[in-house]
């Protein structure tokens, strides 16, 4: 039986590694309960219908990578069929027009992926408790900046990016994608033993043992959107 005072959160998006990393991150907070992980609208609809009131999500966190077209179907479903559910989008974009489009669709909060985990926790908690500020989405995303580009995160608050080779950097890029390990090995034209050594070395930079662990480490260190990954 889950904690009756916990906040039910459903995750949605088309990138499995991101969703499971987010789930791991949120489960570390005792007041959050991740009730479902959904890759499409049909799956989200079924999970809401079958979960019952005990597992009805208070917030849906939508991971956007950034495919606005796919996001539209999730937002339209939530706002049309479950208007009491609050909707937060976690994205990579710095495009003001894209964020404004999300606001027009009905997204309640936009959270950049370079946000500190504490900020993510705070926004989700406030959304769930209907205590979210009336600050427009653009100001949430850009911190009230009047410039046309997003405020850059303070380097002092970010994790350190290790010095990596070109081969290791390519592995990082592929490892946080939807490609299978075999697909990555073939694309990089590596034999099995070389691939395993490379993976172990790359995972070792962050003290993890798997691709799921790698994505979670990148979230924690606010490195997921770095251009040099």
N, C-alpha and C positions, 0 to 999 in steps of 0.2 A: 504494500500500500504506500503510495507516495505521500509526501508531506502535504497536508491539506492547505497550508498557507503558501505553498510554492506557486510561482507564476508559470503557467503553461505556455510554452513556445513551440511553434511548428517551424521547421526550416524548409525552404523551397529554393530550387535552382537546378541548373543542368550540369553542375560540376560536382561529381561525387566526392572527390577528395576535399574540396572546399567545405562541403556540407558536413562531412564527418569530422573535419578539423574544428569547425564551428561548434558542433555538438560537444566535442571533447572540452572545448574552451568554456562553454556555458555550463556544462555539468559540474565544473569545479566550483560553481557558485551554488550554495545550498538552497537559495530561494528561487532557482530556475529549474524547471522540469521540461526537458526536450521530449515532446509527446509524439513527434513524427518527423521523418525526413523524406521529402517529396521531390521527385525529378520532373513531374509534370502536373498539370491541373487536375487530370483524372485521378491521379494518386492522392493529391491533396484533398480532393472532394471525398474520396472513399475513406481516407483516414479520419476526416472530421465526422463523417456520418457514422462510422463504425466505432469510433472511440468513446462515444457517449459523453455525458456532461462532465464526468470526472476528468476526462482528457481533452476537453474542448479547449483549443488554444486561445489565449488572451491576446497574443501577438504572433503574427507571422513575420519571420525575418527572411527576406528575399535576397538571395545572393545573385548579383548581376555582374557579368564579366566583360564587356557591357553590351548585351544584346537587348536593346530596348523593345524590339518586336516581341521577343519571347516574354519579356516582363509584362507586356500589356495583357496577355491572357491571364496571368496570375492575378494582377491587380483588378481586372474586370470581374473575375470570378469572386474574389473576396468582397469587393465593394458591392457587387450585385446580389450575392447570395448570403453573405455573412457580414453585414455592415458594422456589427458591433466589434468585430475583430480589428485590432489596430495593426497597421502594416508599416514595417520599416524596410528600407532597401539599403543593402550594403554593396557599394560599387567602387569601380576603378576610375570612373570618368571624372574629368574636371570641366566638362562641357556644361556651361550654364543652361544652354537651351535644352539639353537632355534632362537636367535636373528639374527645370521648370516643367517639362513635359510630364515627369513623374508626379509633380505636385498637382498638375491639372488632372491626371488620371485618378488621384486620390491617395497617393502615398503619404503617410503621416510623418515620416522622418527619413532623411537620407544620411547615411553614415559612410564617410570615406574609409577605405580599407586600411589607410595608414593611421587610423584613429587608435589611441591607446585602448587596450582592453577595458580599462576602468571606465572610459567614456562610453564604450559599447554597452557595458553593464548598466551605467547610469541612464542612458537613453531608453533602453528596453524597460527598465524598472519604472521610469516616469510614464512611459507610454501605457504600460499595463495598469498603472494606478490612476490613469486619466489626469495626471498632474503635469502633462507635457507642456512646455512653454509654447506660446503662440508665435515664437520667432519663425519667420518664413524659412522654407527649406533651403533657399540659397544662403541665408546667413548661417544656418546650421552647418551647411557643407563647407562654407568658405570663411567661417569665423567672423562674419561682418565685414570682410574685406571689400573695398570698393573697386578693386582692380579686376581685370578680366580673367585672371588666373587664380587657381586655388592657392591658399597660403601653404607654403612648404612646411612640413613638420620640423620641429626643432631638432637638429642633428644630435644634440646632447641627450635627448630623450629616446632616441632610437637605438636598436641593437647594432652592433658592429658587423659590417659585411666582411666576410673573410676574403683574403686574397686568393683568387682561384685561377686556374688555367682556362684556356679557351674550351677545352674538352669538358672540364668540370662545369663551366658556365652553361654549356649546351645541355648537359645532363640535368642541371637545375631547371632549365626551361621546360624540358620534356617531362621531368618528374612531377611537376605541378600541373601537368595537362591531364587529359583523359586517356592518353595512350597507355597501353599495357606495357609491362616490363619487356615482353618479347618484342613489341613494336619499337620500343626505345632502343633495344639492343640492335635490331636490324637497321634502324635509321642511322645509328652511329657506327654501324659496320664493325661491331665488336664480337669477339668470341665470348662464350659464356663465362669463362674464368676471368677475363679482363673486365667484363661488365660487372661481375660481382665485386671485384676489387675496387672498381671506380665507385660503385654505389656505396660500399662500406666507407670509403674515404670521404665522399660527399656528406653522407649521413653523420660521419664523425665530427664534421665542423660544428654541428649543433647538438651532438650527444644523443642522436636518435638512431633507430634501427629500421625504419620503414618510411615509405613515401607519405603515409598518413602523419607520422611523427614529424617529417620534414615540413609539411604544410602547416601543421600546428605551430612548429617552432618559428616559421616565417610570420605567422599571425602575431605570435607573442612578441617578436622582435620588430614588428612593424616594418617588415621588409618585403611583404608580398607584392607590392606595386612598384618596387624598384626596377628601373629600366635595365639595369645591368644583370638581372637574374637570368 
